[in-house]
Amino acid sequence: MKQSVSLIMIGAALMLCGSLARAADASTLLSTGAKRGEALYQANCTRCHDTSVHTRPNSIIHSLDALKKRVRFCETNARLKWSDEQVEDVTVWLNETFYKFK
């Protein structure tokens, strides 16, 4: 009986640790490019919109290629003059954070 209770307690502790790890700051799980992309997004894109545009049900973005084209479209319209690498970084951050395209 004591052994069963101990196993249950160990299992519960492991589940709690796993939950806490998943709840940790998501930015620690992002790739380097995504971290740079997040910084670019926060510094520039939020002047026009917040992140809710990426979770709305009527999204016009249905592929990774469409996402990258949209990032370039927004960058051009905002006259940001980003490099290809910067566009890629923002695309990676948006995909890792919201879209999850393969």
HELIX and SHEET records of a PDB file:
HELIX    1   1 LYS A    2  ALA A   23  1                                  22    
HELIX    2   2 ALA A   26  LEU A   29  5                                   4    
HELIX    3   3 THR A   32  ASN A   44  1                                  13    
HELIX    4   4 CYS A   45  ARG A   47  5                                   3    
HELIX    5   5 THR A   51  HIS A   54  5                                   4    
HELIX    6   6 LEU A   64  ASN A   77  1                                  14    
HELIX    7   7 ASP A   84  LEU A   94  1                                  11    
HELIX    8   8 ASN A   95  TYR A   99  3                                   5    
END                                                                             
